[in-house]
Amino acid sequence: MCVIEKTPVIETRRLALRAPEARDAARLSELASDYDVAKMTLRMPHPYQVADGLAFVGAVQAQDPRRAATFVIDHEEAGPIGVIGLFEDADPAPEVGYWIGRPFWGRGLATEALEGALVWAKKAWKRRALTAGHFTDNPASGRVLEKAGFLYTGEVRRGFSKARGEWTDTRRMVWLA
């Protein structure tokens, strides 16, 4: 059995993936309150308020590190710009999910964060496969996953998006180490 630190710090060229802290709640809620960000997630409510950010930090601190790891994506100049998490769910392989604040879209930061998390998942978390999904109306997220080595499975699932308040189709993908 591998021993995992509570939440390590993963460094990439421009980013540090680290444990969320209470001081991050205001910044994360500022970025997550953008409907265009929230509507591309299943679990994020809209509007997203500081209380939601504090609840998120508390939930992450209570995670079992053998079953989940959630990181703030901390940019070297801009500070917190999003979140990436890996967690065991109903699928045989853990799932990865992420979001980046709109001012940071199109800069390769989601791909960089995801690639850093994948290296950690393989080496430290000892995972050989991960799953992910993106809403069918969010092809940019699909490109991020493809660039990081995920492949489409051909499966489309329905999931309820809290922010949208409706069911949405999700294209499923898999990554094999």
WOMO-V730739 format. One record per backbone hydrogen bond with DSSP energy under -0.5 kcal/mol. CO is the residue of the C=O (numbers start at 0). NH is the residue of the N-H. E is the energy in kcal/mol with one decimal. If there is no record, write none. Layout:
CO/NH/E
CO/NH/E
//
This chain:
1/3/-0.5
7/9/-0.5
8/10/-0.5
9/16/-3.4
13/75/-2.4
14/11/-2.8
15/17/-0.6
15/73/-2.6
16/9/-2.7
17/71/-3.5
20/23/-2.3
21/24/-1.5
23/27/-2.9
24/28/-2.5
25/29/-1.9
26/30/-2.0
27/31/-3.0
28/32/-1.3
30/33/-1.1
32/34/-0.6
33/36/-1.5
33/37/-2.3
34/38/-2.9
36/39/-1.5
37/40/-1.8
41/161/-2.7
43/162/-0.8
46/48/-0.6
48/51/-0.7
48/52/-1.8
49/53/-2.6
50/54/-2.3
51/55/-2.4
52/56/-2.3
53/57/-2.3
54/58/-2.4
55/59/-2.4
56/60/-2.3
57/61/-1.1
59/62/-1.6
62/64/-0.7
63/66/-2.3
63/67/-1.7
66/87/-2.5
68/85/-2.9
70/83/-2.4
71/17/-1.9
71/73/-0.9
72/74/-0.6
72/80/-3.2
72/81/-0.8
73/15/-2.1
74/78/-1.9
78/74/-3.1
80/100/-3.3
81/72/-2.7
82/98/-2.3
83/70/-3.3
84/96/-2.4
85/68/-2.8
86/94/-3.3
93/130/-3.0
94/86/-2.6
96/84/-3.0
98/82/-2.0
100/103/-2.4
101/104/-1.8
103/106/-0.8
107/111/-2.1
108/112/-2.6
109/113/-2.6
110/114/-2.8
111/115/-2.0
112/116/-2.3
113/117/-2.4
114/118/-2.0
115/119/-1.9
116/120/-2.8
117/121/-2.1
118/122/-2.6
119/123/-2.2
119/124/-1.8
120/126/-3.1
127/176/-3.3
128/93/-0.5
129/174/-2.9
130/95/-2.3
131/172/-3.0
133/170/-2.9
134/137/-2.2
137/140/-0.9
137/141/-1.1
138/142/-2.1
139/143/-1.8
140/144/-2.2
141/145/-2.5
142/146/-2.7
143/147/-1.4
144/149/-2.6
145/148/-1.8
150/173/-2.4
154/171/-2.6
156/169/-3.3
158/160/-0.6
158/167/-2.9
159/161/-0.6
160/164/-2.4
160/165/-1.1
165/160/-2.6
167/158/-2.6
168/135/-2.1
169/156/-2.7
170/133/-1.7
171/152/-2.2
171/153/-0.6
172/131/-1.9
173/150/-2.9
174/129/-2.2
//
